[in-house]
Amino acid sequence: MTALAEYLIALALVALLGLLANPWMVWMPTPALMAAVLFVAILVALYAGFVYRERAADERDALHRALAGRAAFLTALALLTLALIYQGATHAIDPFIPATLAATILAKLVARAWASRRN
């Protein structure tokens, strides 16, 4: 698949996630919602395949990929922290928020340790 396919899958995923967020409170009956969740799961799996298979061609490309990964990590960390603060203020913390935050941080630590031992 080409880089265009990667971008199209990423854009479709973001659009579908936006619809699942139900910003206009008009979202769907349960069967349509379940179908949308299924499509999100499929698109996430496809996108993860692109991320897993990507290889740097040279040092500059490796730097660009590292910077993109860092930006994605910090964005996820910031948004999960904001969600945790908001839910803490409303006294309704969804257990998936701190679990995802912890998993993200642990994955970063494990990947860093693995990369250090490998190189």
Backbone as numpy.savetxt, mean C-alpha at the origin, in Angstrom:
# Nx Ny Nz CAx CAy CAz Cx Cy Cz
4.86 -7.79 -19.00 4.02 -6.60 -19.00 4.90 -5.36 -19.00
4.36 -4.31 -19.47 5.13 -3.09 -19.62 4.94 -2.16 -18.41
5.70 -1.10 -18.43 5.57 -0.09 -17.38 4.18 0.55 -17.45
3.63 0.67 -18.66 2.29 1.23 -18.81 1.27 0.36 -18.07
1.39 -0.94 -18.17 0.47 -1.84 -17.47 0.57 -1.64 -15.96
1.80 -1.45 -15.47 1.98 -1.21 -14.03 1.27 0.06 -13.60
1.41 1.13 -14.38 0.75 2.39 -14.04 -0.77 2.25 -14.12
-1.28 1.55 -15.13 -2.72 1.38 -15.27 -3.30 0.57 -14.11
-2.60 -0.48 -13.71 -3.06 -1.27 -12.56 -3.05 -0.43 -11.30
-1.98 0.35 -11.10 -1.90 1.21 -9.91 -3.02 2.25 -9.90
-3.31 2.87 -11.04 -4.38 3.86 -11.11 -5.75 3.23 -10.89
-5.97 2.05 -11.46 -7.24 1.35 -11.24 -7.40 0.99 -9.76
-6.32 0.57 -9.15 -6.35 0.22 -7.73 -6.69 1.44 -6.88
-6.05 2.56 -7.15 -6.32 3.78 -6.39 -7.77 4.24 -6.58
-8.26 4.18 -7.82 -9.65 4.57 -8.08 -10.63 3.67 -7.34
-10.40 2.38 -7.37 -11.28 1.45 -6.69 -11.22 1.62 -5.18
-10.03 1.87 -4.65 -9.92 2.13 -3.21 -10.65 3.42 -2.83
-10.59 4.41 -3.70 -11.34 5.64 -3.46 -12.84 5.40 -3.42
-13.32 4.54 -4.31 -14.74 4.20 -4.29 -15.11 3.40 -3.03
-14.22 2.52 -2.61 -14.48 1.75 -1.40 -14.53 2.63 -0.15
-13.82 3.75 -0.19 -13.86 4.68 0.94 -15.23 5.34 1.07
-16.04 5.28 0.00 -17.41 5.78 -0.02 -17.50 7.26 0.36
-16.83 8.12 -0.40 -16.78 9.53 -0.02 -18.12 10.25 -0.12
-19.05 9.76 -0.93 -20.33 10.44 -1.11 -21.48 9.71 -0.42
-21.17 8.69 0.37 -22.17 7.93 1.12 -23.30 7.40 0.23
-22.94 6.96 -0.95 -23.94 6.39 -1.87 -23.57 4.98 -2.26
-22.66 4.39 -1.53 -22.08 3.12 -1.95 -23.03 1.99 -1.75
-22.81 1.07 -2.40 -23.50 -0.05 -2.97 -24.07 -1.07 -2.00
-24.90 -1.91 -2.59 -25.37 -3.06 -1.82 -24.24 -4.06 -1.59
-24.46 -4.97 -0.69 -23.41 -5.91 -0.27 -22.79 -6.71 -1.41
-23.54 -7.28 -2.36 -22.88 -8.04 -3.43 -21.92 -7.18 -4.28
-22.31 -5.95 -4.57 -21.44 -5.06 -5.34 -20.21 -4.68 -4.53
-20.38 -4.48 -3.25 -19.25 -4.16 -2.38 -18.27 -5.33 -2.33
-18.78 -6.53 -2.21 -17.92 -7.72 -2.19 -17.17 -7.89 -3.51
-17.83 -7.59 -4.62 -17.16 -7.66 -5.92 -16.05 -6.63 -6.00
-16.30 -5.42 -5.48 -15.28 -4.38 -5.48 -14.08 -4.78 -4.62
-14.36 -5.39 -3.48 -13.27 -5.85 -2.61 -12.46 -6.93 -3.31
-13.13 -7.83 -4.03 -12.43 -8.86 -4.80 -11.53 -8.24 -5.86
-12.03 -7.23 -6.57 -11.21 -6.56 -7.58 -10.02 -5.86 -6.95
-10.21 -5.27 -5.78 -9.09 -4.64 -5.07 -8.03 -5.68 -4.74
-8.46 -6.82 -4.24 -7.52 -7.88 -3.89 -6.74 -8.36 -5.12
-7.42 -8.51 -6.23 -6.75 -8.93 -7.47 -5.75 -7.88 -7.93
-6.16 -6.61 -7.92 -5.26 -5.54 -8.35 -4.06 -5.40 -7.42
-4.27 -5.57 -6.12 -3.15 -5.51 -5.18 -2.16 -6.62 -5.47
-2.67 -7.82 -5.75 -1.78 -8.94 -6.07 -1.00 -8.67 -7.35
-1.65 -8.13 -8.37 -0.95 -7.80 -9.61 0.11 -6.73 -9.38
-0.25 -5.68 -8.64 0.70 -4.60 -8.39 1.88 -5.09 -7.55
1.61 -5.95 -6.57 2.69 -6.51 -5.76 3.64 -7.32 -6.63
3.11 -7.99 -7.65 3.97 -8.72 -8.57 4.92 -7.80 -9.32
4.42 -6.64 -9.72 5.29 -5.66 -10.39 6.38 -5.16 -9.45
5.99 -4.84 -8.23 6.96 -4.32 -7.26 8.00 -5.38 -6.95
7.58 -6.63 -6.80 8.50 -7.71 -6.45 9.49 -8.00 -7.58
9.04 -7.91 -8.83 9.89 -8.26 -9.96 10.79 -7.14 -10.44
10.56 -5.91 -10.01 11.34 -4.81 -10.55 12.82 -4.94 -10.21
13.65 -4.62 -11.17 15.10 -4.68 -11.00 15.70 -3.36 -11.49
16.71 -2.91 -10.79 17.39 -1.67 -11.17 18.37 -1.96 -12.30
18.38 -1.07 -13.28 19.28 -1.23 -14.41 20.67 -0.67 -14.11
20.73 0.41 -13.33 22.01 1.01 -12.97 21.87 1.69 -11.61
22.93 2.37 -11.17 22.92 2.99 -9.84 21.87 4.07 -9.71
21.69 4.84 -10.76 20.69 5.92 -10.72 19.28 5.35 -10.60
19.02 4.29 -11.34 17.72 3.63 -11.26 17.50 3.03 -9.87
18.54 2.47 -9.29 18.44 1.92 -7.93 18.13 3.03 -6.93
18.76 4.19 -7.11 18.49 5.33 -6.23 17.04 5.79 -6.36
16.55 5.88 -7.61 15.16 6.31 -7.83 14.18 5.34 -7.17
14.45 4.05 -7.28 13.57 3.04 -6.66 13.64 3.13 -5.14
14.83 3.36 -4.60 14.97 3.50 -3.15 14.23 4.73 -2.64
14.34 5.83 -3.37 13.63 7.05 -2.97 12.12 6.87 -3.05
11.64 6.18 -4.07 10.21 5.92 -4.20 9.73 5.02 -3.06
10.53 4.02 -2.72 10.18 3.14 -1.61 10.16 3.88 -0.29
11.11 4.76 -0.08 11.16 5.55 1.15 9.95 6.48 1.24
9.60 7.12 0.12 8.44 8.01 0.11 7.16 7.23 0.41
7.02 6.04 -0.17 5.84 5.22 0.08 5.78 4.79 1.54
6.91 4.37 2.09 6.96 3.94 3.49 6.59 5.08 4.43
7.17 6.25 4.23 6.89 7.38 5.10 5.45 7.86 4.97
4.90 7.81 3.76 3.50 8.18 3.56 2.58 7.22 4.30
2.83 5.92 4.16 2.01 4.92 4.87 2.13 5.11 6.37
3.34 5.35 6.85 3.56 5.55 8.28 2.79 6.78 8.78
2.86 7.87 8.03 2.17 9.10 8.43 0.65 8.91 8.43
0.12 8.30 7.40 -1.34 8.12 7.32 -1.85 7.15 8.39
-1.12 6.08 8.64 -1.53 5.16 9.69 -1.46 5.82 11.07
-0.45 6.65 11.28 -0.33 7.36 12.55 -1.48 8.35 12.71
-1.82 9.07 11.64 -2.96 9.99 11.70 -4.26 9.24 11.96
-4.43 8.09 11.33 -5.63 7.29 11.57 -5.69 6.82 13.02
-4.55 6.44 13.56 -4.48 6.00 14.95 -4.82 7.15 15.90
-4.29 8.32 15.62 -4.58 9.50 16.46 -6.06 9.85 16.38
-6.61 9.86 15.18 -8.03 10.19 15.01 -8.92 9.17 15.72
-8.62 7.89 15.52 -9.44 6.87 16.16 -9.24 6.87 17.67
-8.06 7.21 18.12 -7.84 7.33 19.56 -8.65 8.47 20.15
-8.77 9.55 19.41 -9.55 10.70 19.88 -11.04 10.39 19.92
-11.50 9.50 19.05 -12.92 9.13 19.03 -13.20 7.88 19.85
-12.16 7.35 20.50 -12.27 6.18 21.38 -12.80 4.95 20.66
-12.39 4.78 19.40 -12.83 3.61 18.64 -11.68 3.12 17.76
-10.61 2.64 18.38 -9.44 2.23 17.61 -9.69 0.87 16.96
-9.61 0.85 15.66 -9.71 -0.39 14.90 -8.38 -1.13 15.08
-8.39 -2.38 15.51 -7.14 -3.09 15.77 -6.25 -3.26 14.53
-6.81 -3.13 13.36 -6.00 -3.27 12.15 -5.05 -2.09 11.96
-5.39 -0.92 12.48 -4.52 0.25 12.31 -3.20 0.04 13.05
-3.19 -0.21 14.37 -1.89 -0.43 15.02 -1.19 -1.69 14.54
-1.95 -2.73 14.17 -1.32 -3.95 13.66 -0.62 -3.69 12.34
-1.25 -2.94 11.46 -0.63 -2.61 10.18 0.57 -1.70 10.37
0.46 -0.75 11.27 1.59 0.13 11.57 2.77 -0.67 12.10
2.52 -1.58 13.02 3.58 -2.42 13.56 4.18 -3.32 12.49
3.33 -3.93 11.67 3.82 -4.81 10.60 4.68 -4.06 9.60
4.30 -2.83 9.29 5.07 -2.01 8.36 6.45 -1.72 8.93
6.50 -1.35 10.18 7.78 -1.03 10.81 8.65 -2.28 10.94
8.05 -3.40 11.34 8.80 -4.64 11.46 9.32 -5.13 10.11
8.51 -4.98 9.06 8.95 -5.38 7.73 10.15 -4.55 7.28
10.13 -3.27 7.60 11.26 -2.40 7.27 12.52 -2.86 8.01
12.38 -3.17 9.30 13.54 -3.62 10.08 14.09 -4.94 9.57
13.22 -5.88 9.28 13.65 -7.20 8.79 14.32 -7.06 7.43
13.73 -6.28 6.54 14.32 -6.09 5.21 15.67 -5.42 5.30
15.80 -4.46 6.18 17.08 -3.77 6.36 18.14 -4.72 6.90
17.78 -5.53 7.89 18.72 -6.50 8.46 19.11 -7.54 7.42
18.15 -8.02 6.64 18.44 -9.01 5.61 19.35 -8.45 4.55
19.10 -7.20 4.12 19.93 -6.57 3.10 21.35 -6.33 3.62
21.48 -5.97 4.89 22.81 -5.75 5.47 23.61 -7.04 5.53
22.97 -8.12 5.89 23.67 -9.41 5.95 24.02 -9.94 4.58
23.17 -9.65 3.61 23.38 -10.14 2.24 24.52 -9.43 1.54
24.69 -8.15 1.84 25.73 -7.36 1.14 26.90 -7.14 2.00
